[in-house]
Amino acid sequence: MNFEKLDKYMEDLANHGVPAGDILVFKNHEQIYRKTVGHRDYELKEAARPTDMYNIFSNSKLFLVVSIMQLVERGEISLEDKLSDYIPAYKEMYYKTRNGTEKATTPITLYHLITMTSGLGYDAMPAVNALLGQNPDASTLEIITALAKEPLNFNPGERWKYGRSHDVLAAVIEVKTGMSYGEYLKKNIMDPLGMKHTTFDFENPYVQENISAYYSYDGVNQKEIRIENKGTGNWGRKMESAGGGLYSNCDDYILLVDALANGGVGKNGYRVLSEESIEKIKTPQLNVLMQGNFIASHLKIGYSYGLGVRTLIDKGYGARTPIGEFAWDAMTGGYGLVDTENHIAVIYMQNVENCTYAWRNIFPETRDLIYEALDIE
């Protein structure tokens, strides 16, 4: 293994508007590479540390996918279940048309939600905002119930659109299990795998002590812009957003992607999912129209969308990872990677929101430099 090229790449990130970055690679449950670069403070005086915490935004979604598939495995839910069986407010839905709205003829199912084909997007949500204006401490279930008042973007199952579908699934988990979503994660994923610091709580002392400085991105000049870190994507004070609410670090997150890369069994021997469920997660789910929606909005060339994750379907664009490599990424530029064929897991984190350089360059380039160092094509 020769990671010299990857070392140089990581050391150059500061020249592209990324003040700090951390990448960790496991193979067969063992660390084979770690590189932490840059500075964790706005003054650029304190070196970044492996213990630094990050706003992981949509990298939170992988926890939701695993949680849902755990409940499917146990026979407690089915992806074919109607959403309204759990949250009755979704029984009669409407979707937007050029002339207003029309009544949806297809009920939203849990399958629509996990595959982002429900019709929910990241649109304005006046009903939710009104609720939070009256009650900032509204629960996840209360917020998701209010969301049902907003029109969908299309009849469920007709197209693909990135949005709040996974947040709705978290409310389903709460209804089914009687636990808060955060309690479910702690009991069924975080504690069993040995995660110590991943949390929804921005005020958690460990988060506050270790959070990396937060920036926005100037794509024209490839420069970072210092902004206040107001927390991740939780709506209201009590919301636990499955779609973007977690804070974590590489040492914690690697334990989940490593388990998925090794047949669902973690480094400590805990089985988080079956191999069969992992195969289902990484199986492409989109038809031609939906695939066009996915590529147009996310520019993940060579990838399609499985059960809540990107999944590689075409190596013709230069990817060195195998077909079926999967996971997701974050608004702040981080990404996860699961390779079940070679038992490789990767987590990369940074704290620069809307960093187009991360999505278009850092992800594919570091991905392929890892596999070049391992001599895998």
Secondary structure, 3 states (H helix, E strand, C coil): CCCHHHHHHHHCHHHHCCCEEEEEEEECCEEEEEEEEEECCCCCCCECCCCCEEECHHHHHHHHHHHHHHHHHCCCCCCCCEHHHCCHHHCCCEEEECCEEEECCCCCEHHHHHCCCCCCCCCCCHHHHHHHHHCCCCCHHHHHHHHCCCCECCCCCCCCCCCCHHHHHHHHHHHHHCCCHHHHHHHHHHHHHCCCCCECCCCCHHHHHHECCCEEEECCCCEEEECCCCCCCCCCCCCCCCCCCCEECHHHHHHHHHHHHCCCECCCCCECCCHHHHHHHHCCCCCHHHHHHHHHHHCCCCEEECCCCEEECCHHHCCCCCCCCEECECCCCCEEEEECCCCEEEEEECCEECCHHHHHHHHHHHHHHHHHHCCCC
